[in-house]
C-alpha cells in the first residue's frame, strides 16, 4: 500500500462517517477493496465519471476535516511518542536490577503498550 493510499485510508477511518452514503461506499470500494472505477461504475449502475467525482469529493472532504482538526496528525504523533516512551522505559529497565524499580518499569512498559493498543 503506497503512502497516499495509507493516508486516505486513515482519514477514512477517522472521518468516513461524515461522508455521504455514496461517497463512503465508492471510497471504500476504491481504496479499501481495490476495485477500479469501471468495476464500481458497473456495480452501481452509473458512469465512471460519476464514481470518480464522488471519490474525489470524498477525498477533498476528508482532507478538509483533517486540515481543520489535525486529528490524524496528532494520533500519529501520539503513537510515535508512546513508542519512544516504551523504548526509553525498556532501556531504563536494563539499567536497574533493583526488584521494586524493575517492577515499576515493567508496569510502565505494560501501561504504554496498553495505550498503543
N, C-alpha and C positions, 0 to 999 in steps of 0.2 A: 504494500500500500504506500503510495507516494505521500509526501508531506502535505500537499494541498488536500488530498482526499482524507487524510487523517484529521486535518484541521476542520474540514467541513463536517466530518462525522462527529467530532467532538462538539462543534457548535450545534449540530442537530440534537445530540444527546442532551445538551443543556437547554436549548431553546425551541426544539422541534414542536412542542405542544402549542407554541404561539403562532405557528403557520396555519394556513387554511388546510382543510382536509386534502384537497387535490395537491397542493404544494408538498404537504407532508408525504403523501402517497408516492408521488412521482420522484421526489427527492430520495426517499428510501429505496425505491426500486432502482434508481440510477446509481446512487453512491454506495448503498449497503448491499443490494442484491446484484449489482454489477450488470443490470440489463441495459441494452442500448436504447437510444432514443426511439429507434424504429420498433423495437420489441415492446416498449412501453406504449407507444402510439397505437400499435396494433391491439394490444390488450385493452387499452382504454377507449378505443374507437375514435381517436382524434388524430390530428396531424402531428408530424414530427415537430413542426414549428410550435404548435400548441404545448407540447411536452417541454420543449426547450425553453419557451417563455416562462412556464410555471417553475421549472427548476432554477432558471436564472433569477427570477423574482424571489424565490425561496432563499437562494444563496445570498442575495443582497440584503434580504430581511435579517437573516442570521448574522451577517457581518455587522449590520447596523445595531443589533441588540448587543453584540459583543463590544462594539465601539463605545456604546453608551454606558455599558455596565462593567466591562473588564472582568467578568466572572470567570471565563475560561483562563485568561492570563493569570489571574490570582490563584485559581485552582492549581495550575501548573507550577507556579512559584511555590505554593504551599507544599505540594508533593515533593518538589526538589529540596525544600528546606527540611522536610521530615526525613528524607533520605540522608541528607548531610548530618542531621542530628543523630540518626541511627549509627552512622559511621563513626562519629565522634564518641558516642556512648560505647561502642564496641572497642574503640581504642582505649578509652578510659578503663574499661573492664580488664584489658590486658595489662594495665599499669598497676592495678590494685589486686592483691591476693587476699586482702582482709575480708573475712566472711561476710560481715554486715554490709560493708561498702559494695562488695561484689554483688550481693543480693539486691541492693538498691539499684545498681546499674542494670542488672538483668531485668528488674521490674520496669525501669525506664525504657529499655530497649523494647520490651513487650508492649508497653503503652504506645510507643511510637509506631510499632508495627500495626497495632490495632487501629490507630488513626489513619494509617495509609490504606487500610483495607476497605 
